Amino acid sequence: MNSEQIMIVEDDNELNRGLCTAYRSEGRNVICVSTISEARDQLLLFKPALILMDINLPDGSGLDLLGEVKRKIRRSLS
């Protein structure tokens, strides 16, 4: 089994479920959430190798969360 984690942030329930099922069927560890708030909570616990994220989410912009993630990565590399 692949130990790298993937996070999917998608508010469309059918698309979220489909993506999660597809990646899990390949033996990947997948974290599936539907809001930025849930993604932030999970990012405190896990460090996914890949994040697939919708831009328009019910509680904000995926681009804003992307900026937060990038800043945290830069700080951890400094």
mmCIF file of the N, C-alpha and C atoms, coordinates in Angstrom:
data_MODEL
# 
_entry.id   MODEL 
# 
loop_
_atom_site.group_PDB 
_atom_site.id 
_atom_site.type_symbol 
_atom_site.label_atom_id 
_atom_site.label_alt_id 
_atom_site.label_comp_id 
_atom_site.label_asym_id 
_atom_site.label_entity_id 
_atom_site.label_seq_id 
_atom_site.pdbx_PDB_ins_code 
_atom_site.Cartn_x 
_atom_site.Cartn_y 
_atom_site.Cartn_z 
_atom_site.occupancy 
_atom_site.B_iso_or_equiv 
_atom_site.pdbx_formal_charge 
_atom_site.auth_seq_id 
_atom_site.auth_comp_id 
_atom_site.auth_asym_id 
_atom_site.auth_atom_id 
_atom_site.pdbx_PDB_model_num 
ATOM 1   N N  . MET A 1 1  ? 0.841   -1.189 0.000  1.00 0.00 ? 1  MET A N  1 
ATOM 2   C CA . MET A 1 1  ? 0.000   0.000  0.000  1.00 0.00 ? 1  MET A CA 1 
ATOM 3   C C  . MET A 1 1  ? 0.883   1.249  0.000  1.00 0.00 ? 1  MET A C  1 
ATOM 4   N N  . ASN A 1 2  ? 0.479   2.229  -0.743 1.00 0.00 ? 2  ASN A N  1 
ATOM 5   C CA . ASN A 1 2  ? 1.202   3.487  -0.843 1.00 0.00 ? 2  ASN A CA 1 
ATOM 6   C C  . ASN A 1 2  ? 0.964   4.301  0.429  1.00 0.00 ? 2  ASN A C  1 
ATOM 7   N N  . SER A 1 3  ? 2.034   4.804  1.043  1.00 0.00 ? 3  SER A N  1 
ATOM 8   C CA . SER A 1 3  ? 1.898   5.543  2.301  1.00 0.00 ? 3  SER A CA 1 
ATOM 9   C C  . SER A 1 3  ? 1.687   7.044  2.098  1.00 0.00 ? 3  SER A C  1 
ATOM 10  N N  . GLU A 1 4  ? 1.872   7.528  0.884  1.00 0.00 ? 4  GLU A N  1 
ATOM 11  C CA . GLU A 1 4  ? 1.669   8.955  0.647  1.00 0.00 ? 4  GLU A CA 1 
ATOM 12  C C  . GLU A 1 4  ? 0.184   9.279  0.690  1.00 0.00 ? 4  GLU A C  1 
ATOM 13  N N  . GLN A 1 5  ? -0.123  10.413 1.315  1.00 0.00 ? 5  GLN A N  1 
ATOM 14  C CA . GLN A 1 5  ? -1.510  10.809 1.478  1.00 0.00 ? 5  GLN A CA 1 
ATOM 15  C C  . GLN A 1 5  ? -1.915  11.845 0.439  1.00 0.00 ? 5  GLN A C  1 
ATOM 16  N N  . ILE A 1 6  ? -3.168  11.745 0.039  1.00 0.00 ? 6  ILE A N  1 
ATOM 17  C CA . ILE A 1 6  ? -3.779  12.707 -0.872 1.00 0.00 ? 6  ILE A CA 1 
ATOM 18  C C  . ILE A 1 6  ? -4.962  13.313 -0.142 1.00 0.00 ? 6  ILE A C  1 
ATOM 19  N N  . MET A 1 7  ? -5.098  14.627 -0.231 1.00 0.00 ? 7  MET A N  1 
ATOM 20  C CA . MET A 1 7  ? -6.281  15.288 0.320  1.00 0.00 ? 7  MET A CA 1 
ATOM 21  C C  . MET A 1 7  ? -7.121  15.806 -0.838 1.00 0.00 ? 7  MET A C  1 
ATOM 22  N N  . ILE A 1 8  ? -8.411  15.508 -0.781 1.00 0.00 ? 8  ILE A N  1 
ATOM 23  C CA . ILE A 1 8  ? -9.350  16.020 -1.767 1.00 0.00 ? 8  ILE A CA 1 
ATOM 24  C C  . ILE A 1 8  ? -10.291 16.981 -1.047 1.00 0.00 ? 8  ILE A C  1 
ATOM 25  N N  . VAL A 1 9  ? -10.338 18.217 -1.549 1.00 0.00 ? 9  VAL A N  1 
ATOM 26  C CA . VAL A 1 9  ? -11.210 19.252 -0.972 1.00 0.00 ? 9  VAL A CA 1 
ATOM 27  C C  . VAL A 1 9  ? -12.205 19.624 -2.065 1.00 0.00 ? 9  VAL A C  1 
ATOM 28  N N  . GLU A 1 10 ? -13.404 19.080 -1.965 1.00 0.00 ? 10 GLU A N  1 
ATOM 29  C CA . GLU A 1 10 ? -14.424 19.264 -2.994 1.00 0.00 ? 10 GLU A CA 1 
ATOM 30  C C  . GLU A 1 10 ? -15.800 19.258 -2.340 1.00 0.00 ? 10 GLU A C  1 
ATOM 31  N N  . ASP A 1 11 ? -16.603 20.297 -2.604 1.00 0.00 ? 11 ASP A N  1 
ATOM 32  C CA . ASP A 1 11 ? -17.915 20.396 -1.971 1.00 0.00 ? 11 ASP A CA 1 
ATOM 33  C C  . ASP A 1 11 ? -19.023 19.695 -2.753 1.00 0.00 ? 11 ASP A C  1 
ATOM 34  N N  . ASP A 1 12 ? -18.784 19.325 -3.985 1.00 0.00 ? 12 ASP A N  1 
ATOM 35  C CA . ASP A 1 12 ? -19.765 18.547 -4.736 1.00 0.00 ? 12 ASP A CA 1 
ATOM 36  C C  . ASP A 1 12 ? -19.668 17.104 -4.243 1.00 0.00 ? 12 ASP A C  1 
ATOM 37  N N  . ASN A 1 13 ? -20.697 16.643 -3.539 1.00 0.00 ? 13 ASN A N  1 
ATOM 38  C CA . ASN A 1 13 ? -20.640 15.335 -2.878 1.00 0.00 ? 13 ASN A CA 1 
ATOM 39  C C  . ASN A 1 13 ? -20.357 14.186 -3.835 1.00 0.00 ? 13 ASN A C  1 
ATOM 40  N N  . GLU A 1 14 ? -20.985 14.181 -5.000 1.00 0.00 ? 14 GLU A N  1 
ATOM 41  C CA . GLU A 1 14 ? -20.776 13.091 -5.950 1.00 0.00 ? 14 GLU A CA 1 
ATOM 42  C C  . GLU A 1 14 ? -19.351 13.092 -6.491 1.00 0.00 ? 14 GLU A C  1 
ATOM 43  N N  . LEU A 1 15 ? -18.850 14.261 -6.841 1.00 0.00 ? 15 LEU A N  1 
ATOM 44  C CA . LEU A 1 15 ? -17.483 14.361 -7.350 1.00 0.00 ? 15 LEU A CA 1 
ATOM 45  C C  . LEU A 1 15 ? -16.480 13.988 -6.262 1.00 0.00 ? 15 LEU A C  1 
ATOM 46  N N  . ASN A 1 16 ? -16.697 14.466 -5.046 1.00 0.00 ? 16 ASN A N  1 
ATOM 47  C CA . ASN A 1 16 ? -15.820 14.139 -3.919 1.00 0.00 ? 16 ASN A CA 1 
ATOM 48  C C  . ASN A 1 16 ? -15.787 12.629 -3.724 1.00 0.00 ? 16 ASN A C  1 
ATOM 49  N N  . ARG A 1 17 ? -16.947 12.021 -3.667 1.00 0.00 ? 17 ARG A N  1 
ATOM 50  C CA . ARG A 1 17 ? -17.034 10.569 -3.448 1.00 0.00 ? 17 ARG A CA 1 
ATOM 51  C C  . ARG A 1 17 ? -16.348 9.806  -4.591 1.00 0.00 ? 17 ARG A C  1 
ATOM 52  N N  . GLY A 1 18 ? -16.580 10.242 -5.832 1.00 0.00 ? 18 GLY A N  1 
ATOM 53  C CA . GLY A 1 18 ? -15.970 9.580  -6.985 1.00 0.00 ? 18 GLY A CA 1 
ATOM 54  C C  . GLY A 1 18 ? -14.447 9.662  -6.979 1.00 0.00 ? 18 GLY A C  1 
ATOM 55  N N  . LEU A 1 19 ? -13.923 10.854 -6.705 1.00 0.00 ? 19 LEU A N  1 
ATOM 56  C CA . LEU A 1 19 ? -12.469 11.020 -6.646 1.00 0.00 ? 19 LEU A CA 1 
ATOM 57  C C  . LEU A 1 19 ? -11.860 10.201 -5.520 1.00 0.00 ? 19 LEU A C  1 
ATOM 58  N N  . CYS A 1 20 ? -12.498 10.242 -4.364 1.00 0.00 ? 20 CYS A N  1 
ATOM 59  C CA . CYS A 1 20 ? -11.984 9.489  -3.215 1.00 0.00 ? 20 CYS A CA 1 
ATOM 60  C C  . CYS A 1 20 ? -11.985 7.997  -3.495 1.00 0.00 ? 20 CYS A C  1 
ATOM 61  N N  . THR A 1 21 ? -13.051 7.511  -4.071 1.00 0.00 ? 21 THR A N  1 
ATOM 62  C CA . THR A 1 21 ? -13.147 6.090  -4.404 1.00 0.00 ? 21 THR A CA 1 
ATOM 63  C C  . THR A 1 21 ? -12.077 5.694  -5.415 1.00 0.00 ? 21 THR A C  1 
ATOM 64  N N  . ALA A 1 22 ? -11.892 6.515  -6.435 1.00 0.00 ? 22 ALA A N  1 
ATOM 65  C CA . ALA A 1 22 ? -10.916 6.200  -7.476 1.00 0.00 ? 22 ALA A CA 1 
ATOM 66  C C  . ALA A 1 22 ? -9.495  6.139  -6.910 1.00 0.00 ? 22 ALA A C  1 
ATOM 67  N N  . TYR A 1 23 ? -9.113  7.110  -6.114 1.00 0.00 ? 23 TYR A N  1 
ATOM 68  C CA . TYR A 1 23 ? -7.755  7.114  -5.565 1.00 0.00 ? 23 TYR A CA 1 
ATOM 69  C C  . TYR A 1 23 ? -7.563  6.018  -4.526 1.00 0.00 ? 23 TYR A C  1 
ATOM 70  N N  . ARG A 1 24 ? -8.593  5.747  -3.737 1.00 0.00 ? 24 ARG A N  1 
ATOM 71  C CA . ARG A 1 24 ? -8.484  4.670  -2.748 1.00 0.00 ? 24 ARG A CA 1 
ATOM 72  C C  . ARG A 1 24 ? -8.358  3.314  -3.434 1.00 0.00 ? 24 ARG A C  1 
ATOM 73  N N  . SER A 1 25 ? -9.031  3.148  -4.573 1.00 0.00 ? 25 SER A N  1 
ATOM 74  C CA . SER A 1 25 ? -8.973  1.868  -5.276 1.00 0.00 ? 25 SER A CA 1 
ATOM 75  C C  . SER A 1 25 ? -7.564  1.586  -5.798 1.00 0.00 ? 25 SER A C  1 
ATOM 76  N N  . GLU A 1 26 ? -6.747  2.615  -5.886 1.00 0.00 ? 26 GLU A N  1 
ATOM 77  C CA . GLU A 1 26 ? -5.352  2.453  -6.294 1.00 0.00 ? 26 GLU A CA 1 
ATOM 78  C C  . GLU A 1 26 ? -4.452  2.233  -5.084 1.00 0.00 ? 26 GLU A C  1 
ATOM 79  N N  . GLY A 1 27 ? -5.050  2.062  -3.901 1.00 0.00 ? 27 GLY A N  1 
ATOM 80  C CA . GLY A 1 27 ? -4.281  1.766  -2.699 1.00 0.00 ? 27 GLY A CA 1 
ATOM 81  C C  . GLY A 1 27 ? -3.690  2.979  -2.014 1.00 0.00 ? 27 GLY A C  1 
ATOM 82  N N  . ARG A 1 28 ? -4.192  4.145  -2.346 1.00 0.00 ? 28 ARG A N  1 
ATOM 83  C CA . ARG A 1 28 ? -3.676  5.357  -1.730 1.00 0.00 ? 28 ARG A CA 1 
ATOM 84  C C  . ARG A 1 28 ? -4.456  5.707  -0.463 1.00 0.00 ? 28 ARG A C  1 
ATOM 85  N N  . ASN A 1 29 ? -3.779  6.413  0.440  1.00 0.00 ? 29 ASN A N  1 
ATOM 86  C CA . ASN A 1 29 ? -4.414  6.913  1.654  1.00 0.00 ? 29 ASN A CA 1 
ATOM 87  C C  . ASN A 1 29 ? -5.010  8.276  1.298  1.00 0.00 ? 29 ASN A C  1 
ATOM 88  N N  . VAL A 1 30 ? -6.335  8.370  1.304  1.00 0.00 ? 30 VAL A N  1 
ATOM 89  C CA . VAL A 1 30 ? -7.015  9.573  0.833  1.00 0.00 ? 30 VAL A CA 1 
ATOM 90  C C  . VAL A 1 30 ? -7.824  10.192 1.970  1.00 0.00 ? 30 VAL A C  1 
ATOM 91  N N  . ILE A 1 31 ? -7.657  11.499 2.146  1.00 0.00 ? 31 ILE A N  1 
ATOM 92  C CA . ILE A 1 31 ? -8.426  12.280 3.109  1.00 0.00 ? 31 ILE A CA 1 
ATOM 93  C C  . ILE A 1 31 ? -9.413  13.107 2.289  1.00 0.00 ? 31 ILE A C  1 
ATOM 94  N N  . CYS A 1 32 ? -10.699 12.957 2.557  1.00 0.00 ? 32 CYS A N  1 
ATOM 95  C CA . CYS A 1 32 ? -11.728 13.633 1.765  1.00 0.00 ? 32 CYS A CA 1 
ATOM 96  C C  . CYS A 1 32 ? -12.510 14.596 2.651  1.00 0.00 ? 32 CYS A C  1 
ATOM 97  N N  . VAL A 1 33 ? -12.518 15.866 2.257  1.00 0.00 ? 33 VAL A N  1 
ATOM 98  C CA . VAL A 1 33 ? -13.257 16.890 2.988  1.00 0.00 ? 33 VAL A CA 1 
ATOM 99  C C  . VAL A 1 33 ? -14.011 17.762 1.999  1.00 0.00 ? 33 VAL A C  1 
ATOM 100 N N  . SER A 1 34 ? -14.944 18.564 2.528  1.00 0.00 ? 34 SER A N  1 
ATOM 101 C CA . SER A 1 34 ? -15.758 19.373 1.624  1.00 0.00 ? 34 SER A CA 1 
ATOM 102 C C  . SER A 1 34 ? -15.708 20.868 1.909  1.00 0.00 ? 34 SER A C  1 
ATOM 103 N N  . THR A 1 35 ? -14.948 21.272 2.923  1.00 0.00 ? 35 THR A N  1 
ATOM 104 C CA . THR A 1 35 ? -14.826 22.705 3.233  1.00 0.00 ? 35 THR A CA 1 
ATOM 105 C C  . THR A 1 35 ? -13.385 23.066 3.570  1.00 0.00 ? 35 THR A C  1 
ATOM 106 N N  . ILE A 1 36 ? -13.099 24.342 3.508  1.00 0.00 ? 36 ILE A N  1 
ATOM 107 C CA . ILE A 1 36 ? -11.776 24.833 3.883  1.00 0.00 ? 36 ILE A CA 1 
ATOM 108 C C  . ILE A 1 36 ? -11.524 24.582 5.364  1.00 0.00 ? 36 ILE A C  1 
ATOM 109 N N  . SER A 1 37 ? -12.544 24.782 6.174  1.00 0.00 ? 37 SER A N  1 
ATOM 110 C CA . SER A 1 37 ? -12.411 24.555 7.608  1.00 0.00 ? 37 SER A CA 1 
ATOM 111 C C  . SER A 1 37 ? -12.000 23.113 7.904  1.00 0.00 ? 37 SER A C  1 
ATOM 112 N N  . GLU A 1 38 ? -12.653 22.155 7.253  1.00 0.00 ? 38 GLU A N  1 
ATOM 113 C CA . GLU A 1 38 ? -12.288 20.748 7.437  1.00 0.00 ? 38 GLU A CA 1 
ATOM 114 C C  . GLU A 1 38 ? -10.867 20.482 6.944  1.00 0.00 ? 38 GLU A C  1 
ATOM 115 N N  . ALA A 1 39 ? -10.504 21.107 5.835  1.00 0.00 ? 39 ALA A N  1 
ATOM 116 C CA . ALA A 1 39 ? -9.150  20.922 5.298  1.00 0.00 ? 39 ALA A CA 1 
ATOM 117 C C  . ALA A 1 39 ? -8.107  21.457 6.280  1.00 0.00 ? 39 ALA A C  1 
ATOM 118 N N  . ARG A 1 40 ? -8.348  22.627 6.842  1.00 0.00 ? 40 ARG A N  1 
ATOM 119 C CA . ARG A 1 40 ? -7.415  23.187 7.830  1.00 0.00 ? 40 ARG A CA 1 
ATOM 120 C C  . ARG A 1 40 ? -7.247  22.247 9.021  1.00 0.00 ? 40 ARG A C  1 
ATOM 121 N N  . ASP A 1 41 ? -8.363  21.703 9.507  1.00 0.00 ? 41 ASP A N  1 
ATOM 122 C CA . ASP A 1 41 ? -8.293  20.761 10.633 1.00 0.00 ? 41 ASP A CA 1 
ATOM 123 C C  . ASP A 1 41 ? -7.443  19.545 10.278 1.00 0.00 ? 41 ASP A C  1 
ATOM 124 N N  . GLN A 1 42 ? -7.650  19.006 9.093  1.00 0.00 ? 42 GLN A N  1 
ATOM 125 C CA . GLN A 1 42 ? -6.896  17.816 8.678  1.00 0.00 ? 42 GLN A CA 1 
ATOM 126 C C  . GLN A 1 42 ? -5.419  18.134 8.442  1.00 0.00 ? 42 GLN A C  1 
ATOM 127 N N  . LEU A 1 43 ? -5.141  19.331 7.965  1.00 0.00 ? 43 LEU A N  1 
ATOM 128 C CA . LEU A 1 43 ? -3.743  19.711 7.723  1.00 0.00 ? 43 LEU A CA 1 
ATOM 129 C C  . LEU A 1 43 ? -2.955  19.864 9.020  1.00 0.00 ? 43 LEU A C  1 
ATOM 130 N N  . LEU A 1 44 ? -3.643  20.008 10.140 1.00 0.00 ? 44 LEU A N  1 
ATOM 131 C CA . LEU A 1 44 ? -2.957  20.009 11.431 1.00 0.00 ? 44 LEU A CA 1 
ATOM 132 C C  . LEU A 1 44 ? -2.512  18.600 11.814 1.00 0.00 ? 44 LEU A C  1 
ATOM 133 N N  . LEU A 1 45 ? -3.182  17.600 11.263 1.00 0.00 ? 45 LEU A N  1 
ATOM 134 C CA . LEU A 1 45 ? -2.910  16.213 11.611 1.00 0.00 ? 45 LEU A CA 1 
ATOM 135 C C  . LEU A 1 45 ? -2.076  15.472 10.574 1.00 0.00 ? 45 LEU A C  1 
ATOM 136 N N  . PHE A 1 46 ? -2.210  15.848 9.316  1.00 0.00 ? 46 PHE A N  1 
ATOM 137 C CA . PHE A 1 46 ? -1.573  15.130 8.216  1.00 0.00 ? 46 PHE A CA 1 
ATOM 138 C C  . PHE A 1 46 ? -0.846  16.091 7.291  1.00 0.00 ? 46 PHE A C  1 
ATOM 139 N N  . LYS A 1 47 ? 0.146   15.583 6.603  1.00 0.00 ? 47 LYS A N  1 
ATOM 140 C CA . LYS A 1 47 ? 0.863   16.354 5.588  1.00 0.00 ? 47 LYS A CA 1 
ATOM 141 C C  . LYS A 1 47 ? 0.753   15.611 4.263  1.00 0.00 ? 47 LYS A C  1 
ATOM 142 N N  . PRO A 1 48 ? -0.316  15.885 3.524  1.00 0.00 ? 48 PRO A N  1 
ATOM 143 C CA . PRO A 1 48 ? -0.510  15.162 2.267  1.00 0.00 ? 48 PRO A CA 1 
ATOM 144 C C  . PRO A 1 48 ? 0.560   15.514 1.244  1.00 0.00 ? 48 PRO A C  1 
ATOM 145 N N  . ALA A 1 49 ? 0.883   14.535 0.405  1.00 0.00 ? 49 ALA A N  1 
ATOM 146 C CA . ALA A 1 49 ? 1.837   14.756 -0.677 1.00 0.00 ? 49 ALA A CA 1 
ATOM 147 C C  . ALA A 1 49 ? 1.178   15.515 -1.827 1.00 0.00 ? 49 ALA A C  1 
ATOM 148 N N  . LEU A 1 50 ? -0.149  15.431 -1.904 1.00 0.00 ? 50 LEU A N  1 
ATOM 149 C CA . LEU A 1 50 ? -0.902  16.063 -2.989 1.00 0.00 ? 50 LEU A CA 1 
ATOM 150 C C  . LEU A 1 50 ? -2.238  16.536 -2.446 1.00 0.00 ? 50 LEU A C  1 
ATOM 151 N N  . ILE A 1 51 ? -2.642  17.743 -2.846 1.00 0.00 ? 51 ILE A N  1 
ATOM 152 C CA . ILE A 1 51 ? -3.967  18.254 -2.501 1.00 0.00 ? 51 ILE A CA 1 
ATOM 153 C C  . ILE A 1 51 ? -4.688  18.581 -3.805 1.00 0.00 ? 51 ILE A C  1 
ATOM 154 N N  . LEU A 1 52 ? -5.844  17.942 -4.007 1.00 0.00 ? 52 LEU A N  1 
ATOM 155 C CA . LEU A 1 52 ? -6.725  18.268 -5.125 1.00 0.00 ? 52 LEU A CA 1 
ATOM 156 C C  . LEU A 1 52 ? -7.836  19.123 -4.544 1.00 0.00 ? 52 LEU A C  1 
ATOM 157 N N  . MET A 1 53 ? -7.954  20.370 -5.021 1.00 0.00 ? 53 MET A N  1 
ATOM 158 C CA . MET A 1 53 ? -8.848  21.295 -4.340 1.00 0.00 ? 53 MET A CA 1 
ATOM 159 C C  . MET A 1 53 ? -9.703  22.086 -5.325 1.00 0.00 ? 53 MET A C  1 
ATOM 160 N N  . ASP A 1 54 ? -10.968 22.191 -5.002 1.00 0.00 ? 54 ASP A N  1 
ATOM 161 C CA . ASP A 1 54 ? -11.893 23.054 -5.719 1.00 0.00 ? 54 ASP A CA 1 
ATOM 162 C C  . ASP A 1 54 ? -11.534 24.506 -5.383 1.00 0.00 ? 54 ASP A C  1 
ATOM 163 N N  . ILE A 1 55 ? -11.794 25.398 -6.301 1.00 0.00 ? 55 ILE A N  1 
ATOM 164 C CA . ILE A 1 55 ? -11.519 26.812 -6.030 1.00 0.00 ? 55 ILE A CA 1 
ATOM 165 C C  . ILE A 1 55 ? -12.672 27.440 -5.259 1.00 0.00 ? 55 ILE A C  1 
ATOM 166 N N  . ASN A 1 56 ? -13.903 27.147 -5.674 1.00 0.00 ? 56 ASN A N  1 
ATOM 167 C CA . ASN A 1 56 ? -15.091 27.735 -5.038 1.00 0.00 ? 56 ASN A CA 1 
ATOM 168 C C  . ASN A 1 56 ? -15.657 26.767 -4.017 1.00 0.00 ? 56 ASN A C  1 
ATOM 169 N N  . LEU A 1 57 ? -15.436 27.079 -2.762 1.00 0.00 ? 57 LEU A N  1 
ATOM 170 C CA . LEU A 1 57 ? -15.923 26.241 -1.674 1.00 0.00 ? 57 LEU A CA 1 
ATOM 171 C C  . LEU A 1 57 ? -16.906 27.041 -0.835 1.00 0.00 ? 57 LEU A C  1 
ATOM 172 N N  . PRO A 1 58 ? -17.779 26.356 -0.096 1.00 0.00 ? 58 PRO A N  1 
ATOM 173 C CA . PRO A 1 58 ? -18.832 27.079 0.631  1.00 0.00 ? 58 PRO A CA 1 
ATOM 174 C C  . PRO A 1 58 ? -18.325 28.068 1.669  1.00 0.00 ? 58 PRO A C  1 
ATOM 175 N N  . ASP A 1 59 ? -17.128 27.845 2.207  1.00 0.00 ? 59 ASP A N  1 
ATOM 176 C CA . ASP A 1 59 ? -16.628 28.753 3.250  1.00 0.00 ? 59 ASP A CA 1 
ATOM 177 C C  . ASP A 1 59 ? -15.406 29.559 2.812  1.00 0.00 ? 59 ASP A C  1 
ATOM 178 N N  . GLY A 1 60 ? -15.204 29.681 1.492  1.00 0.00 ? 60 GLY A N  1 
ATOM 179 C CA . GLY A 1 60 ? -14.109 30.519 1.014  1.00 0.00 ? 60 GLY A CA 1 
ATOM 180 C C  . GLY A 1 60 ? -13.511 30.016 -0.280 1.00 0.00 ? 60 GLY A C  1 
ATOM 181 N N  . SER A 1 61 ? -12.386 30.594 -0.631 1.00 0.00 ? 61 SER A N  1 
ATOM 182 C CA . SER A 1 61 ? -11.702 30.266 -1.874 1.00 0.00 ? 61 SER A CA 1 
ATOM 183 C C  . SER A 1 61 ? -10.582 29.259 -1.643 1.00 0.00 ? 61 SER A C  1 
ATOM 184 N N  . GLY A 1 62 ? -10.556 28.242 -2.478 1.00 0.00 ? 62 GLY A N  1 
ATOM 185 C CA . GLY A 1 62 ? -9.465  27.287 -2.429 1.00 0.00 ? 62 GLY A CA 1 
ATOM 186 C C  . GLY A 1 62 ? -8.120  27.950 -2.696 1.00 0.00 ? 62 GLY A C  1 
ATOM 187 N N  . LEU A 1 63 ? -8.124  29.033 -3.461 1.00 0.00 ? 63 LEU A N  1 
ATOM 188 C CA . LEU A 1 63 ? -6.877  29.755 -3.730 1.00 0.00 ? 63 LEU A CA 1 
ATOM 189 C C  . LEU A 1 63 ? -6.319  30.381 -2.453 1.00 0.00 ? 63 LEU A C  1 
ATOM 190 N N  . ASP A 1 64 ? -7.193  30.846 -1.570 1.00 0.00 ? 64 ASP A N  1 
ATOM 191 C CA . ASP A 1 64 ? -6.732  31.399 -0.294 1.00 0.00 ? 64 ASP A CA 1 
ATOM 192 C C  . ASP A 1 64 ? -6.084  30.306 0.561  1.00 0.00 ? 64 ASP A C  1 
ATOM 193 N N  . LEU A 1 65 ? -6.706  29.130 0.582  1.00 0.00 ? 65 LEU A N  1 
ATOM 194 C CA . LEU A 1 65 ? -6.120  28.022 1.335  1.00 0.00 ? 65 LEU A CA 1 
ATOM 195 C C  . LEU A 1 65 ? -4.784  27.606 0.723  1.00 0.00 ? 65 LEU A C  1 
ATOM 196 N N  . LEU A 1 66 ? -4.709  27.606 -0.582 1.00 0.00 ? 66 LEU A N  1 
ATOM 197 C CA . LEU A 1 66 ? -3.444  27.293 -1.250 1.00 0.00 ? 66 LEU A CA 1 
ATOM 198 C C  . LEU A 1 66 ? -2.347  28.256 -0.800 1.00 0.00 ? 66 LEU A C  1 
ATOM 199 N N  . GLY A 1 67 ? -2.670  29.544 -0.709 1.00 0.00 ? 67 GLY A N  1 
ATOM 200 C CA . GLY A 1 67 ? -1.704  30.532 -0.227 1.00 0.00 ? 67 GLY A CA 1 
ATOM 201 C C  . GLY A 1 67 ? -1.243  30.234 1.190  1.00 0.00 ? 67 GLY A C  1 
ATOM 202 N N  . GLU A 1 68 ? -2.178  29.848 2.051  1.00 0.00 ? 68 GLU A N  1 
ATOM 203 C CA . GLU A 1 68 ? -1.823  29.490 3.433  1.00 0.00 ? 68 GLU A CA 1 
ATOM 204 C C  . GLU A 1 68 ? -0.865  28.298 3.460  1.00 0.00 ? 68 GLU A C  1 
ATOM 205 N N  . VAL A 1 69 ? -1.178  27.289 2.673  1.00 0.00 ? 69 VAL A N  1 
ATOM 206 C CA . VAL A 1 69 ? -0.338  26.089 2.629  1.00 0.00 ? 69 VAL A CA 1 
ATOM 207 C C  . VAL A 1 69 ? 1.058   26.434 2.131  1.00 0.00 ? 69 VAL A C  1 
ATOM 208 N N  . LYS A 1 70 ? 1.134   27.243 1.090  1.00 0.00 ? 70 LYS A N  1 
ATOM 209 C CA . LYS A 1 70 ? 2.442   27.641 0.552  1.00 0.00 ? 70 LYS A CA 1 
ATOM 210 C C  . LYS A 1 70 ? 3.265   28.407 1.582  1.00 0.00 ? 70 LYS A C  1 
ATOM 211 N N  . ARG A 1 71 ? 2.629   29.315 2.316  1.00 0.00 ? 71 ARG A N  1 
ATOM 212 C CA . ARG A 1 71 ? 3.349   30.083 3.336  1.00 0.00 ? 71 ARG A CA 1 
ATOM 213 C C  . ARG A 1 71 ? 3.876   29.164 4.440  1.00 0.00 ? 71 ARG A C  1 
ATOM 214 N N  . LYS A 1 72 ? 3.082   28.186 4.857  1.00 0.00 ? 72 LYS A N  1 
ATOM 215 C CA . LYS A 1 72 ? 3.520   27.259 5.890  1.00 0.00 ? 72 LYS A CA 1 
ATOM 216 C C  . LYS A 1 72 ? 4.697   26.419 5.413  1.00 0.00 ? 72 LYS A C  1 
ATOM 217 N N  . ILE A 1 73 ? 4.649   26.009 4.168  1.00 0.00 ? 73 ILE A N  1 
ATOM 218 C CA . ILE A 1 73 ? 5.763   25.214 3.623  1.00 0.00 ? 73 ILE A CA 1 
ATOM 219 C C  . ILE A 1 73 ? 7.020   26.062 3.561  1.00 0.00 ? 73 ILE A C  1 
ATOM 220 N N  . ARG A 1 74 ? 6.909   27.290 3.117  1.00 0.00 ? 74 ARG A N  1 
ATOM 221 C CA . ARG A 1 74 ? 8.087   28.176 3.052  1.00 0.00 ? 74 ARG A CA 1 
ATOM 222 C C  . ARG A 1 74 ? 8.695   28.390 4.425  1.00 0.00 ? 74 ARG A C  1 
ATOM 223 N N  . ARG A 1 75 ? 7.826   28.597 5.440  1.00 0.00 ? 75 ARG A N  1 
ATOM 224 C CA . ARG A 1 75 ? 8.322   28.807 6.811  1.00 0.00 ? 75 ARG A CA 1 
ATOM 225 C C  . ARG A 1 75 ? 9.035   27.565 7.331  1.00 0.00 ? 75 ARG A C  1 
ATOM 226 N N  . SER A 1 76 ? 8.507   26.407 7.001  1.00 0.00 ? 76 SER A N  1 
ATOM 227 C CA . SER A 1 76 ? 9.117   25.170 7.505  1.00 0.00 ? 76 SER A CA 1 
ATOM 228 C C  . SER A 1 76 ? 10.451  24.892 6.812  1.00 0.00 ? 76 SER A C  1 
ATOM 229 N N  . LEU A 1 77 ? 10.666  25.455 5.628  1.00 0.00 ? 77 LEU A N  1 
ATOM 230 C CA . LEU A 1 77 ? 11.928  25.258 4.915  1.00 0.00 ? 77 LEU A CA 1 
ATOM 231 C C  . LEU A 1 77 ? 12.982  26.285 5.298  1.00 0.00 ? 77 LEU A C  1 
ATOM 232 N N  . SER A 1 78 ? 12.565  27.347 5.972  1.00 0.00 ? 78 SER A N  1 
ATOM 233 C CA . SER A 1 78 ? 13.508  28.417 6.351  1.00 0.00 ? 78 SER A CA 1 
ATOM 234 C C  . SER A 1 78 ? 14.338  28.031 7.556  1.00 0.00 ? 78 SER A C  1 
# 
